[in-house]
Amino acid sequence: MEKVQVMYELEEFRLTAPPDQLGELFMEAVLEDMAQPHAKRPLQCVTVKMPLPEYLRMKRATQKWNMTYTDVINFCTQRVIPILESPSGRVAQKLEQHRLDSESRRALRAGRSKS
């Protein structure tokens, strides 16, 4: 347990680079989405696994601005899903490469398990 605590303390105080312009623009769009009224709709609980230091960092950052991390995750997801549904340009190329790489890794694992 002591090892985990020491690792957590080291990660907690790690310096990070300031956000880039694209990150700032994305967050601005998320905040604009959050400001719009939204009709009540059914919700589904989803478990998101992330490293503990990032989770705690997100939780502290959202609390600082009187936001909930659930809202941030929801609104970021709403921004990303349309891009995943119909990507274009370099994003489409990178997603296609990711799919091909994933399929190759899956085929390799399947081949090893049959041996």
N, CA, C and O atoms as a GROMACS GRO file, in nm:
protein
  460
    1MET      N    1   0.083  -0.120   0.000
    1MET     CA    2   0.000   0.000   0.000
    1MET      C    3   0.087   0.125   0.000
    1MET      O    4   0.053   0.225  -0.064
    2GLU      N    5   0.199   0.119   0.072
    2GLU     CA    6   0.288   0.235   0.080
    2GLU      C    7   0.344   0.270  -0.058
    2GLU      O    8   0.357   0.388  -0.092
    3LYS      N    9   0.377   0.168  -0.138
    3LYS     CA   10   0.429   0.190  -0.273
    3LYS      C   11   0.327   0.264  -0.359
    3LYS      O   12   0.363   0.356  -0.434
    4VAL      N   13   0.201   0.224  -0.349
    4VAL     CA   14   0.095   0.288  -0.426
    4VAL      C   15   0.081   0.433  -0.384
    4VAL      O   16   0.065   0.521  -0.470
    5GLN      N   17   0.088   0.461  -0.254
    5GLN     CA   18   0.076   0.597  -0.204
    5GLN      C   19   0.189   0.684  -0.257
    5GLN      O   20   0.166   0.798  -0.298
    6VAL      N   21   0.312   0.633  -0.256
    6VAL     CA   22   0.427   0.710  -0.305
    6VAL      C   23   0.411   0.736  -0.454
    6VAL      O   24   0.435   0.848  -0.499
    7MET      N   25   0.371   0.635  -0.532
    7MET     CA   26   0.350   0.654  -0.676
    7MET      C   27   0.243   0.758  -0.702
    7MET      O   28   0.257   0.841  -0.791
    8TYR      N   29   0.135   0.753  -0.623
    8TYR     CA   30   0.027   0.849  -0.641
    8TYR      C   31   0.076   0.990  -0.614
    8TYR      O   32   0.046   1.082  -0.690
    9GLU      N   33   0.153   1.008  -0.506
    9GLU     CA   34   0.203   1.140  -0.472
    9GLU      C   35   0.293   1.194  -0.583
    9GLU      O   36   0.287   1.312  -0.615
   10LEU      N   37   0.377   1.108  -0.641
   10LEU     CA   38   0.463   1.152  -0.750
   10LEU      C   39   0.381   1.194  -0.871
   10LEU      O   40   0.410   1.296  -0.934
   11GLU      N   41   0.279   1.116  -0.905
   11GLU     CA   42   0.197   1.147  -1.022
   11GLU      C   43   0.110   1.270  -0.997
   11GLU      O   44   0.086   1.348  -1.090
   12GLU      N   45   0.064   1.289  -0.874
   12GLU     CA   46  -0.028   1.398  -0.844
   12GLU      C   47   0.036   1.534  -0.871
   12GLU      O   48  -0.032   1.626  -0.917
   13PHE      N   49   0.164   1.548  -0.846
   13PHE     CA   50   0.229   1.677  -0.858
   13PHE      C   51   0.309   1.691  -0.987
   13PHE      O   52   0.391   1.782  -1.000
   14ARG      N   53   0.287   1.602  -1.080
   14ARG     CA   54   0.355   1.608  -1.209
   14ARG      C   55   0.310   1.733  -1.284
   14ARG      O   56   0.191   1.762  -1.293
   15LEU      N   57   0.406   1.807  -1.338
   15LEU     CA   58   0.373   1.926  -1.416
   15LEU      C   59   0.321   1.883  -1.553
   15LEU      O   60   0.367   1.784  -1.610
   16THR      N   61   0.227   1.958  -1.604
   16THR     CA   62   0.174   1.928  -1.736
   16THR      C   63   0.189   2.052  -1.824
   16THR      O   64   0.199   2.164  -1.775
   17ALA      N   65   0.190   2.029  -1.953
   17ALA     CA   66   0.199   2.140  -2.047
   17ALA      C   67   0.067   2.216  -2.047
   17ALA      O   68  -0.039   2.158  -2.027
   18PRO      N   69   0.074   2.346  -2.070
   18PRO     CA   70  -0.052   2.422  -2.079
   18PRO      C   71  -0.132   2.374  -2.200
   18PRO      O   72  -0.075   2.321  -2.295
   19PRO      N   73  -0.263   2.393  -2.196
   19PRO     CA   74  -0.345   2.347  -2.307
   19PRO      C   75  -0.309   2.419  -2.437
   19PRO      O   76  -0.271   2.536  -2.436
   20ASP      N   77  -0.320   2.348  -2.548
   20ASP     CA   78  -0.294   2.411  -2.677
   20ASP      C   79  -0.420   2.481  -2.726
   20ASP      O   80  -0.527   2.470  -2.666
   21GLN      N   81  -0.407   2.553  -2.836
   21GLN     CA   82  -0.519   2.632  -2.888
   21GLN      C   83  -0.637   2.543  -2.926
   21GLN      O   84  -0.752   2.580  -2.902
   22LEU      N   85  -0.611   2.427  -2.986
   22LEU     CA   86  -0.721   2.338  -3.024
   22LEU      C   87  -0.795   2.286  -2.901
   22LEU      O   88  -0.917   2.275  -2.901
   23GLY      N   89  -0.719   2.255  -2.794
   23GLY     CA   90  -0.782   2.212  -2.670
   23GLY      C   91  -0.870   2.321  -2.611
   23GLY      O   92  -0.980   2.294  -2.562
   24GLU      N   93  -0.820   2.443  -2.615
   24GLU     CA   94  -0.898   2.557  -2.565
   24GLU      C   95  -1.026   2.576  -2.648
   24GLU      O   96  -1.133   2.599  -2.591
   25LEU      N   97  -1.015   2.565  -2.780
   25LEU     CA   98  -1.133   2.579  -2.866
   25LEU      C   99  -1.235   2.469  -2.838
   25LEU      O  100  -1.355   2.494  -2.836
   26PHE      N  101  -1.186   2.346  -2.817
   26PHE     CA  102  -1.274   2.234  -2.786
   26PHE      C  103  -1.348   2.261  -2.655
   26PHE      O  104  -1.469   2.242  -2.647
   27MET      N  105  -1.275   2.306  -2.552
   27MET     CA  106  -1.337   2.334  -2.422
   27MET      C  107  -1.438   2.447  -2.434
   27MET      O  108  -1.543   2.444  -2.371
   28GLU      N  109  -1.405   2.547  -2.513
   28GLU     CA  110  -1.498   2.658  -2.534
   28GLU      C  111  -1.628   2.607  -2.597
   28GLU      O  112  -1.737   2.648  -2.556
   29ALA      N  113  -1.618   2.518  -2.694
   29ALA     CA  114  -1.736   2.460  -2.758
   29ALA      C  115  -1.816   2.377  -2.657
   29ALA      O  116  -1.939   2.381  -2.658
   30VAL      N  117  -1.747   2.302  -2.572
   30VAL     CA  118  -1.815   2.223  -2.469
   30VAL      C  119  -1.891   2.315  -2.374
   30VAL      O  120  -2.006   2.287  -2.340
   31LEU      N  121  -1.827   2.424  -2.332
   31LEU     CA  122  -1.894   2.518  -2.241
   31LEU      C  123  -2.017   2.581  -2.307
   31LEU      O  124  -2.119   2.602  -2.242
   32GLU      N  125  -2.006   2.612  -2.436
   32GLU     CA  126  -2.123   2.666  -2.508
   32GLU      C  127  -2.235   2.563  -2.512
   32GLU      O  128  -2.351   2.598  -2.494
   33ASP      N  129  -2.200   2.437  -2.535
   33ASP     CA  130  -2.301   2.331  -2.534
   33ASP      C  131  -2.367   2.320  -2.396
   33ASP      O  132  -2.488   2.303  -2.386
   34MET      N  133  -2.287   2.331  -2.292
   34MET     CA  134  -2.340   2.318  -2.156
   34MET      C  135  -2.434   2.433  -2.122
   34MET      O  136  -2.526   2.416  -2.042
   35ALA      N  137  -2.412   2.549  -2.183
   35ALA     CA  138  -2.495   2.666  -2.154
   35ALA      C  139  -2.633   2.657  -2.219
   35ALA      O  140  -2.726   2.725  -2.176
   36GLN      N  141  -2.646   2.574  -2.322
   36GLN     CA  142  -2.773   2.560  -2.393
   36GLN      C  143  -2.870   2.477  -2.308
   36GLN      O  144  -2.830   2.382  -2.242
   37PRO      N  145  -2.999   2.514  -2.310
   37PRO     CA  146  -3.096   2.431  -2.238
   37PRO      C  147  -3.110   2.294  -2.306
   37PRO      O  148  -3.109   2.284  -2.429
   38HIS      N  149  -3.123   2.193  -2.226
   38HIS     CA  150  -3.137   2.057  -2.278
   38HIS      C  151  -3.260   1.992  -2.217
   38HIS      O  152  -3.285   2.001  -2.097
   39ALA      N  153  -3.336   1.927  -2.303
   39ALA     CA  154  -3.456   1.856  -2.256
   39ALA      C  155  -3.413   1.736  -2.173
   39ALA      O  156  -3.307   1.677  -2.194
   40LYS      N  157  -3.498   1.700  -2.078
   40LYS     CA  158  -3.472   1.580  -2.000
   40LYS      C  159  -3.478   1.460  -2.093
   40LYS      O  160  -3.564   1.453  -2.181
   41ARG      N  161  -3.388   1.368  -2.074
   41ARG     CA  162  -3.385   1.248  -2.156
   41ARG      C  163  -3.340   1.131  -2.070
   41ARG      O  164  -3.276   1.151  -1.967
   42PRO      N  165  -3.372   1.010  -2.112
   42PRO     CA  166  -3.330   0.895  -2.032
   42PRO      C  167  -3.177   0.888  -2.027
   42PRO      O  168  -3.108   0.922  -2.123
   43LEU      N  169  -3.127   0.844  -1.915
   43LEU     CA  170  -2.983   0.834  -1.896
   43LEU      C  171  -2.942   0.688  -1.879
   43LEU      O  172  -3.020   0.606  -1.832
   44GLN      N  173  -2.823   0.659  -1.918
   44GLN     CA  174  -2.765   0.526  -1.902
   44GLN      C  175  -2.635   0.542  -1.824
   44GLN      O  176  -2.550   0.623  -1.860
   45CYS      N  177  -2.619   0.465  -1.720
   45CYS     CA  178  -2.495   0.468  -1.643
   45CYS      C  179  -2.387   0.394  -1.721
   45CYS      O  180  -2.409   0.284  -1.771
   46VAL      N  181  -2.270   0.456  -1.730
   46VAL     CA  182  -2.157   0.398  -1.802
   46VAL      C  183  -2.035   0.405  -1.710
   46VAL      O  184  -2.009   0.509  -1.650
   47THR      N  185  -1.963   0.297  -1.699
   47THR     CA  186  -1.841   0.297  -1.620
   47THR      C  187  -1.725   0.333  -1.710
   47THR      O  188  -1.704   0.271  -1.814
   48VAL      N  189  -1.650   0.432  -1.669
   48VAL     CA  190  -1.533   0.475  -1.745
   48VAL      C  191  -1.411   0.447  -1.658
   48VAL      O  192  -1.400   0.499  -1.547
   49LYS      N  193  -1.321   0.366  -1.709
   49LYS     CA  194  -1.199   0.337  -1.635
   49LYS      C  195  -1.091   0.434  -1.677
   49LYS      O  196  -1.066   0.452  -1.796
   50MET      N  197  -1.027   0.497  -1.579
   50MET     CA  198  -0.916   0.586  -1.606
   50MET      C  199  -0.818   0.576  -1.490
   50MET      O  200  -0.858   0.540  -1.380
   51PRO      N  201  -0.693   0.608  -1.514
   51PRO     CA  202  -0.596   0.601  -1.404
   51PRO      C  203  -0.640   0.693  -1.290
   51PRO      O  204  -0.690   0.803  -1.312
   52LEU      N  205  -0.620   0.646  -1.168
   52LEU     CA  206  -0.663   0.721  -1.050
   52LEU      C  207  -0.611   0.864  -1.047
   52LEU      O  208  -0.689   0.955  -1.020
   53PRO      N  209  -0.483   0.889  -1.075
   53PRO     CA  210  -0.436   1.029  -1.070
   53PRO      C  211  -0.512   1.120  -1.167
   53PRO      O  212  -0.541   1.235  -1.133
   54GLU      N  213  -0.544   1.071  -1.288
   54GLU     CA  214  -0.618   1.153  -1.384
   54GLU      C  215  -0.761   1.177  -1.336
   54GLU      O  216  -0.815   1.286  -1.353
   55TYR      N  217  -0.821   1.074  -1.276
   55TYR     CA  218  -0.956   1.090  -1.223
   55TYR      C  219  -0.958   1.196  -1.114
   55TYR      O  220  -1.043   1.286  -1.115
   56LEU      N  221  -0.866   1.187  -1.020
   56LEU     CA  222  -0.862   1.284  -0.910
   56LEU      C  223  -0.832   1.424  -0.961
   56LEU      O  224  -0.887   1.522  -0.912
   57ARG      N  225  -0.745   1.432  -1.060
   57ARG     CA  226  -0.712   1.562  -1.120
   57ARG      C  227  -0.835   1.622  -1.187
   57ARG      O  228  -0.862   1.741  -1.173
   58MET      N  229  -0.910   1.539  -1.262
   58MET     CA  230  -1.031   1.586  -1.327
   58MET      C  231  -1.134   1.631  -1.224
   58MET      O  232  -1.200   1.733  -1.241
   59LYS      N  233  -1.146   1.553  -1.118
   59LYS     CA  234  -1.243   1.585  -1.014
   59LYS      C  235  -1.211   1.720  -0.948
   59LYS      O  236  -1.300   1.802  -0.928
   60ARG      N  237  -1.083   1.742  -0.915
   60ARG     CA  238  -1.043   1.870  -0.855
   60ARG      C  239  -1.065   1.986  -0.952
   60ARG      O  240  -1.114   2.092  -0.912
   61ALA      N  241  -1.029   1.965  -1.078
   61ALA     CA  242  -1.042   2.073  -1.177
   61ALA      C  243  -1.189   2.112  -1.198
   61ALA      O  244  -1.220   2.230  -1.207
   62THR      N  245  -1.277   2.014  -1.204
   62THR     CA  246  -1.419   2.046  -1.225
   62THR      C  247  -1.479   2.110  -1.101
   62THR      O  248  -1.564   2.199  -1.113
   63GLN      N  249  -1.438   2.066  -0.983
   63GLN     CA  250  -1.488   2.127  -0.860
   63GLN      C  251  -1.447   2.273  -0.851
   63GLN      O  252  -1.523   2.357  -0.802
   64LYS      N  253  -1.327   2.304  -0.898
   64LYS     CA  254  -1.276   2.442  -0.895
   64LYS      C  255  -1.372   2.536  -0.968
   64LYS      O  256  -1.388   2.652  -0.929
   65TRP      N  257  -1.435   2.486  -1.075
   65TRP     CA  258  -1.523   2.570  -1.157
   65TRP      C  259  -1.671   2.540  -1.132
   65TRP      O  260  -1.756   2.576  -1.213
   66ASN      N  261  -1.701   2.474  -1.020
   66ASN     CA  262  -1.840   2.438  -0.986
   66ASN      C  263  -1.908   2.360  -1.098
   66ASN      O  264  -2.022   2.388  -1.134
   67MET      N  265  -1.835   2.264  -1.151
   67MET     CA  266  -1.889   2.176  -1.255
   67MET      C  267  -1.885   2.034  -1.201
   67MET      O  268  -1.818   2.005  -1.101
   68THR      N  269  -1.956   1.945  -1.268
   68THR     CA  270  -1.944   1.805  -1.232
   68THR      C  271  -1.866   1.736  -1.343
   68THR      O  272  -1.881   1.768  -1.461
   69TYR      N  273  -1.782   1.641  -1.304
   69TYR     CA  274  -1.704   1.571  -1.406
   69TYR      C  275  -1.794   1.488  -1.496
   69TYR      O  276  -1.759   1.462  -1.611
   70THR      N  277  -1.910   1.446  -1.445
   70THR     CA  278  -2.005   1.373  -1.528
   70THR      C  279  -2.053   1.460  -1.644
   70THR      O  280  -2.059   1.413  -1.758
   71ASP      N  281  -2.086   1.586  -1.616
   71ASP     CA  282  -2.128   1.676  -1.723
   71ASP      C  283  -2.017   1.696  -1.824
   71ASP      O  284  -2.042   1.696  -1.945
   72VAL      N  285  -1.896   1.714  -1.777
   72VAL     CA  286  -1.783   1.736  -1.868
   72VAL      C  287  -1.766   1.615  -1.959
   72VAL      O  288  -1.750   1.630  -2.080
   73ILE      N  289  -1.771   1.495  -1.902
   73ILE     CA  290  -1.758   1.373  -1.983
   73ILE      C  291  -1.873   1.364  -2.084
   73ILE      O  292  -1.850   1.334  -2.201
   74ASN      N  293  -1.996   1.391  -2.039
   74ASN     CA  294  -2.112   1.384  -2.129
   74ASN      C  295  -2.099   1.481  -2.246
   74ASN      O  296  -2.118   1.443  -2.361
   75PHE      N  297  -2.067   1.607  -2.216
   75PHE     CA  298  -2.063   1.707  -2.322
   75PHE      C  299  -1.943   1.686  -2.415
   75PHE      O  300  -1.954   1.713  -2.535
   76CYS      N  301  -1.831   1.639  -2.362
   76CYS     CA  302  -1.717   1.607  -2.450
   76CYS      C  303  -1.754   1.491  -2.542
   76CYS      O  304  -1.721   1.493  -2.661
   77THR      N  305  -1.822   1.392  -2.487
   77THR     CA  306  -1.865   1.278  -2.568
   77THR      C  307  -1.960   1.322  -2.678
   77THR      O  308  -1.950   1.276  -2.792
   78GLN      N  309  -2.053   1.411  -2.645
   78GLN     CA  310  -2.147   1.461  -2.746
   78GLN      C  311  -2.075   1.533  -2.859
   78GLN      O  312  -2.123   1.533  -2.972
   79ARG      N  313  -1.962   1.594  -2.831
   79ARG     CA  314  -1.883   1.662  -2.934
   79ARG      C  315  -1.807   1.561  -3.020
   79ARG      O  316  -1.790   1.583  -3.140
   80VAL      N  317  -1.762   1.451  -2.961
   80VAL     CA  318  -1.676   1.356  -3.032
   80VAL      C  319  -1.756   1.256  -3.116
   80VAL      O  320  -1.711   1.219  -3.225
   81ILE      N  321  -1.872   1.214  -3.070
   81ILE     CA  322  -1.950   1.110  -3.139
   81ILE      C  323  -1.980   1.146  -3.286
   81ILE      O  324  -1.960   1.061  -3.372
   82PRO      N  325  -2.026   1.268  -3.317
   82PRO     CA  326  -2.051   1.299  -3.459
   82PRO      C  327  -1.925   1.287  -3.546
   82PRO      O  328  -1.933   1.250  -3.663
   83ILE      N  329  -1.811   1.318  -3.488
   83ILE     CA  330  -1.685   1.304  -3.562
   83ILE      C  331  -1.655   1.157  -3.589
   83ILE      O  332  -1.610   1.122  -3.698
   84LEU      N  333  -1.680   1.071  -3.490
   84LEU     CA  334  -1.660   0.927  -3.509
   84LEU      C  335  -1.758   0.870  -3.610
   84LEU      O  336  -1.725   0.778  -3.685
   85GLU      N  337  -1.880   0.924  -3.612
   85GLU     CA  338  -1.981   0.874  -3.705
   85GLU      C  339  -1.950   0.907  -3.850
   85GLU      O  340  -1.976   0.826  -3.940
   86SER      N  341  -1.893   1.024  -3.874
   86SER     CA  342  -1.862   1.062  -4.014
   86SER      C  343  -1.735   1.147  -4.019
   86SER      O  344  -1.741   1.268  -4.043
   87PRO      N  345  -1.620   1.083  -3.996
   87PRO     CA  346  -1.494   1.157  -3.997
   87PRO      C  347  -1.454   1.195  -4.140
   87PRO      O  348  -1.503   1.138  -4.238
   88SER      N  349  -1.365   1.291  -4.148
   88SER     CA  350  -1.313   1.329  -4.280
   88SER      C  351  -1.164   1.358  -4.269
   88SER      O  352  -1.109   1.373  -4.159
   89GLY      N  353  -1.100   1.366  -4.383
   89GLY     CA  354  -0.960   1.406  -4.388
   89GLY      C  355  -0.867   1.318  -4.307
   89GLY      O  356  -0.878   1.195  -4.308
   90ARG      N  357  -0.774   1.383  -4.237
   90ARG     CA  358  -0.672   1.310  -4.160
   90ARG      C  359  -0.734   1.229  -4.047
   90ARG      O  360  -0.683   1.122  -4.012
   91VAL      N  361  -0.843   1.279  -3.989
   91VAL     CA  362  -0.908   1.203  -3.881
   91VAL      C  363  -0.958   1.070  -3.935
   91VAL      O  364  -0.940   0.967  -3.871
   92ALA      N  365  -1.020   1.071  -4.052
   92ALA     CA  366  -1.070   0.946  -4.112
   92ALA      C  367  -0.954   0.851  -4.140
   92ALA      O  368  -0.965   0.731  -4.116
   93GLN      N  369  -0.843   0.904  -4.190
   93GLN     CA  370  -0.726   0.821  -4.219
   93GLN      C  371  -0.671   0.758  -4.090
   93GLN      O  372  -0.638   0.640  -4.087
   94LYS      N  373  -0.661   0.839  -3.985
   94LYS     CA  374  -0.607   0.787  -3.859
   94LYS      C  375  -0.701   0.684  -3.797
   94LYS      O  376  -0.656   0.584  -3.742
   95LEU      N  377  -0.832   0.709  -3.806
   95LEU     CA  378  -0.927   0.611  -3.753
   95LEU      C  379  -0.920   0.480  -3.832
   95LEU      O  380  -0.927   0.372  -3.773
   96GLU      N  381  -0.907   0.490  -3.962
   96GLU     CA  382  -0.896   0.370  -4.045
   96GLU      C  383  -0.769   0.293  -4.010
   96GLU      O  384  -0.772   0.170  -4.000
   97GLN      N  385  -0.658   0.364  -3.990
   97GLN     CA  386  -0.533   0.298  -3.952
   97GLN      C  387  -0.547   0.231  -3.815
   97GLN      O  388  -0.496   0.121  -3.794
   98HIS      N  389  -0.615   0.299  -3.723
   98HIS     CA  390  -0.639   0.241  -3.590
   98HIS      C  391  -0.720   0.112  -3.602
   98HIS      O  392  -0.690   0.012  -3.536
   99ARG      N  393  -0.823   0.114  -3.686
   99ARG     CA  394  -0.906  -0.005  -3.705
   99ARG      C  395  -0.823  -0.120  -3.762
   99ARG      O  396  -0.831  -0.233  -3.714
  100LEU      N  397  -0.742  -0.091  -3.864
  100LEU     CA  398  -0.659  -0.195  -3.925
  100LEU      C  399  -0.558  -0.251  -3.825
  100LEU      O  400  -0.537  -0.372  -3.819
  101ASP      N  401  -0.495  -0.163  -3.748
  101ASP     CA  402  -0.399  -0.208  -3.646
  101ASP      C  403  -0.467  -0.296  -3.542
  101ASP      O  404  -0.413  -0.399  -3.501
  102SER      N  405  -0.586  -0.256  -3.499
  102SER     CA  406  -0.661  -0.334  -3.399
  102SER      C  407  -0.698  -0.471  -3.453
  102SER      O  408  -0.686  -0.571  -3.382
  103GLU      N  409  -0.741  -0.476  -3.579
  103GLU     CA  410  -0.777  -0.604  -3.640
  103GLU      C  411  -0.655  -0.694  -3.654
  103GLU      O  412  -0.664  -0.815  -3.634
  104SER      N  413  -0.541  -0.636  -3.687
  104SER     CA  414  -0.417  -0.715  -3.698
  104SER      C  415  -0.378  -0.773  -3.563
  104SER      O  416  -0.342  -0.891  -3.554
  105ARG      N  417  -0.384  -0.691  -3.459
  105ARG     CA  418  -0.350  -0.740  -3.324
  105ARG      C  419  -0.445  -0.850  -3.281
  105ARG      O  420  -0.403  -0.949  -3.221
  106ARG      N  421  -0.574  -0.832  -3.311
  106ARG     CA  422  -0.674  -0.933  -3.274
  106ARG      C  423  -0.646  -1.064  -3.348
  106ARG      O  424  -0.656  -1.171  -3.288
  107ALA      N  425  -0.612  -1.055  -3.476
  107ALA     CA  426  -0.582  -1.176  -3.554
  107ALA      C  427  -0.458  -1.246  -3.500
  107ALA      O  428  -0.454  -1.369  -3.493
  108LEU      N  429  -0.356  -1.169  -3.462
  108LEU     CA  430  -0.235  -1.229  -3.403
  108LEU      C  431  -0.267  -1.302  -3.273
  108LEU      O  432  -0.221  -1.414  -3.252
  109ARG      N  433  -0.347  -1.238  -3.187
  109ARG     CA  434  -0.384  -1.302  -3.060
  109ARG      C  435  -0.464  -1.428  -3.085
  109ARG      O  436  -0.443  -1.529  -3.018
  110ALA      N  437  -0.555  -1.424  -3.182
  110ALA     CA  438  -0.637  -1.542  -3.213
  110ALA      C  439  -0.548  -1.654  -3.266
  110ALA      O  440  -0.570  -1.770  -3.232
  111GLY      N  441  -0.450  -1.620  -3.348
  111GLY     CA  442  -0.357  -1.721  -3.401
  111GLY      C  443  -0.273  -1.784  -3.292
  111GLY      O  444  -0.247  -1.904  -3.295
  112ARG      N  445  -0.231  -1.704  -3.196
  112ARG     CA  446  -0.150  -1.757  -3.084
  112ARG      C  447  -0.232  -1.848  -2.994
  112ARG      O  448  -0.182  -1.949  -2.946
  113SER      N  449  -0.360  -1.812  -2.972
  113SER     CA  450  -0.442  -1.893  -2.882
  113SER      C  451  -0.476  -2.028  -2.944
  113SER      O  452  -0.503  -2.124  -2.871
  114LYS      N  453  -0.476  -2.039  -3.078
  114LYS     CA  454  -0.504  -2.166  -3.145
  114LYS      C  455  -0.383  -2.258  -3.143
  114LYS      O  456  -0.397  -2.380  -3.154
  115SER      N  457  -0.265  -2.200  -3.128
  115SER     CA  458  -0.141  -2.281  -3.130
  115SER      C  459  -0.123  -2.362  -3.006
  115SER      O  460  -0.024  -2.434  -2.993
   0.00000   0.00000   0.00000
